Amino acid sequence: MALEWTRPFGALALLLPVFVWLFARRRARPVAIPIGTFRLWRAAPTASAKARPRGRTPLELWLLLLALALGAVALAGPRRTRDAERVGWRAVVDRSPSMYVPCDGTATRLDVAIEKLERAAAERGAGVVSWRDASEAGEHAERPAAWRTAPAAARTEPRWERFDEPDTVWVTDRAPELEPAFAGIVASGGAAVPLTVAARGTTALVWDGVQLSERPGAARAPRFHLEPGVPAPLADLVRAWALERGVEETPEPDGAALHIIAAPGSGAQATEVLLEHEGWRARARVVALAPPAPGTWSWLSHAGRSVVRARPGVLELAFTELDDPRGDPAFFGVSWSALLDRVAAPAPGVAPMEEFGAAGGSIVRAPRGGATERDGRRPLVFWLSAAATACAAASFLVRGARQLGH
């Protein structure tokens, strides 16, 4: 088993116990005091060499020196390097739209990156032991079959800093801006390809690397579902927004790019309030909402209570009635239209702006090992730190007992 030192400069702390020992020896040296009766001592019998007491290093000092030495070694960060090969690699996969564009014939960038990952792991005798979507929680022992197709809702680029850990590999198409300290990188690379950047109805706006052009897109326009009970001022605005963007209304919420949930009606106690947001004002009757689903955020609140909540593809309302907005109606229209654009799920195949351009060349970089925690054993730093703490405590106990004995 080989060792890897993650903080080699920490070994300089090994000089500290040397300095402490030298300082202690200097203090233990007897002080010479001249006296005027030296001739009287000359007549006294000379003690043998064996009877003369020697300067001994006390036990508490040895324990303190050992604690300092162990702490210095722990500070240098020793780590077992063969554990990574035995435990295996964890793959964190980028599933943003650019990963599903062609890279090598019919293979996508994701296919190419995963092939490179599995080959690199096999060459190093590691293997891939778990798979994780960078945009979701939870790990999988096997790569899910659903990953062969792009997610229904477009994903953003991963926040790679959350996954900078030993034995972890970032699977993507281009080198991230963040340089990892521990994780490895496997990137497929790839040339620029035409990407759909927007859609209106069944017409797609395509960027080919040089210019934008309109092309026939999806066979079916995106849809929205408006539940009964949504107040008329907002319902009219949503339908105008949908008409402008080529989004069709559907009586069923399944498969809708936007689902607007009306406030609970019967049995709910409503409170009349004045809502103010982004330049518009309107009277409304507000009820309490159920606890939010994961990933929900509040867009409009009143007195610390959420009135409009949103999550990807879903808008939840807490008002059962809404009067016509006061003042310039443009503020009301612009504010709500921006929210609907933000919440509505993008059309299938639509990629965000950051997905443009070539991904560059391929990258294969192995992660740094040292996953001793995951195979049931604690890391070496833990044991060294524990031993240093025990020695320091024993040193103080011995010194305290010696002082009590005098």
C-alpha angles and dihedrals in degrees: 000000000000126000129227122202111215095183106028094169088066088075088076086078087074086082090067097074089048091055091046091051093049091048092049092049091050091053092048093057109109118247115238113230116188116225131187098229099067092130089063091058093050089067093054117098112266114242117234121254091249092056095053112103115240125217103258126195106239119239094243090058092052090051091049092049091050091050091052092048094049091047091052092052090049089050089058089062107232114198135177110247101192093064091078091060092049097043098040137218130299114219119214107193130207109220098178117136095265090064090067099053118104115273108163114016107298094347118102125224088257092055092050094047093050091048090053091047095052092046093050092048092050092049090055095043092242111111127196110275101177141019128208134182105230090221097050139056123247136045133247128216089215130032106265115244089224089071090074089079128050118262116263090241117048114250126221124231111287124257094239096185088076091064103044097126137128117275090018124123125199109219111201143125102253138025110277119235089239115081106218121229096203111001125089126228131224112182125177097207117203145176125266114279132186111276131191106236100174141007135203113189106310094338119097128204107220130195112205096184093270110044145359121254138172118243136168106276133176120005089231130042119238115265139216131204122213115194120222111263098046105136115257099244091057095038091054091049092049092052091049090049091050093048091053092051099040094249116149126217117240130190092222126064095213111110094003118145088215128028117185112199116206122224118267108269122187118054095013119120109231127206123203112233140163112242119206123181136151095344101318130099131194139163115243143171109233131197132187118270128221118256110292125257119242113284094026120139131187119246100175128022137176124199091346094308122114114243100172121027128183142190129166108306096355134088120188122199127202098188122089093188131030125184123216109282118258126233124012107005090208090076091057093048096046094045096051094039091056089051093049091049089052097047102039113097113245119251114268111278096018112134127201122242096263091064093070124111139026121316095219125223128338122270130202115180122161120226124246112261133225108112095153091139093064097055095058098265125107118236121264091247089063094055094043091050091047092050092048091051092049093050092048091050091048090050092055092045093052092047091048092049091049092052092049090052094057 
